[in-house]
Structures are given as structure tokens and as C-alpha cells.
Amino acid sequence: AYRLRDGRLDQLTQDHTWVHEQVMAGFLSKEQARSHPLKNVVTRALGGESDVVVDVREVEVQPGDLYLLCSDGLTTMLSDADIRERLASGRGLNEICRTLVNDSNARGGVGKVTVILLSIEAPEETAAADSPDIEVEGEGTGGAE
């Protein structure tokens, strides 16, 4: 999960992969992690055990925030700067989702790409809107699974 607020992109969640743990421990750089052969080795997942350790975090939402929920199919193909640029483009949510998926696939899309965007609007903007408060778009399949 990522949040774009006032032009700044913040990663709100961490990947539960062996490679990410190596990055956090200082053994690998983010750039090394992008192409590491073990980058898809998951260390935590839902459904594998009866007792699941989950991360819970509360964040304050503000009007103007844009939240991105995505799979690693997106983040392994696009850098944080690439993602921020597309989110800050001012385009509609559906168009941004399509652009993120298409750009990820164009760069080699090594797996499934899932993208969901949520835009936080001020209460008066939401009440006046004729369209749904949330636009959801996003799936695409890259290369071989």
C-alpha cells in the first residue's frame, strides 16, 4: 500500500519476502532486490497457517490523499519515482490504473499486476458528486506465471 499526499509518495506496508528482509537488514540494496532471483520467496502469507501474523497500522486520511494497493507485479517493474509520477498526473483513477498496468507490462511484466486506487475527497465534494466515491480498476497479466 502506498499513499500520495501533497506530491509525496509514502510506502505504507512492507513486503513479506526474503529479499525485502535482506534489504531491511542492510545486506541488499533496493536496486539489487529488484533483480534478485529470490525476490518472490514469500515469508508470510494468508492461508498457509492457522495462526497468521498480520500487520495492522492506522493512518489518518486527508482530503486529497490517493491510496494505491498493488501487487509486486507493479513494484518490480516500476520504480517508486515512476509510480509517483503516474499517480500525480491528475488523470482519472481508471486511466491511472490502466497506465500503471500497461507500463508494468511494457517493461516485461513478469507476473500478474493488480492495481487499486482510492481517492479521498472532502465531504462536500463527495456529496455533490454524481459518480461513485471510489473508482476501482485493475488487473493485467504480464509475462509467464
Secondary structure, DSSP 8 states (H G I E B T S, - for coil): -EEEETTEEEE-S---BHHHHHHHTTSS-HHHHHH-TTTT-BS--TTSSSS-----------TT-EEEEE-HHHHTTS-HHHHHHHHTT---HHHHHHHHHHHHHHTT--SEE-EEEEE---HHHHHH-SS-S------EE-S--
